[in-house]
Structure formats: structure tokens, C-alpha cells
């Protein structure tokens, strides 16, 4: 019962503003399409096959929109630690894997088009 008291409800008061939610969803949609998975799987994290796309979407949202981990955790229904892990893991992989780095840069560039 105590945990329920500490976790704020996802209500209109705690929800992200509509324009921010829209931009986050657009980045997640583009990432999902690029990986051949459903948007819902990227946003909700239920399908293990969508985990790489989910991590990349989280990292892109953080990097491109400078969204705080707390807000991303709320949007992607996960913990702040999971958001930080996704960002760190994506950055490490991009530093070590040239092909992944190129793909990530392509996604970043493509996000400019979907965010207009």
C-alpha cells in the first residue's frame, strides 16, 4: 500500500503536455518503423523483439529533445534507471559499432523530418 502512495497516478496533472507527447510518439514511431516493429511495442515494452528499437527510441528522445529521464520513464512506462541504461547502452554501442553509429545518425536526421 505504501508503494501505491509514493507512485503518482498517470493523470492529467502528471501527464506530459500534448506537444511533448506528440514529439516523443513521432520519434518512437519512426524508430519502430525502421526496426519493423509496432509502435505500441516500442512504447509499452511488452515484446522482447522490440527491445532494441525501444532503447534507441528512448535514447533519441533524450538526445534530440533533451527530455528528462523522469518524463521519458513516464512516457515509455518504465523506470528512470531503465531510461538511463537505454541512453548509456545506445551511446556505448554507437561508439563501438560504426554501422550502428551510421544507422543512429540516419534516424536522428530522419527525426528532423517527422518533428516539423
Buried (B, 14 or more C-beta within 10 A) or exposed (E): EEEEEEEEEEEEEEEBEEEBBEBBBBBBBBBBBBBEBBBEBBBBBEBEEBBBBBBBBBBBBBBBBEBEBEBBBBBBEBEBEBBBBBBEBBBEBBEEEEEBEEBBEEBBEBBEEEEE
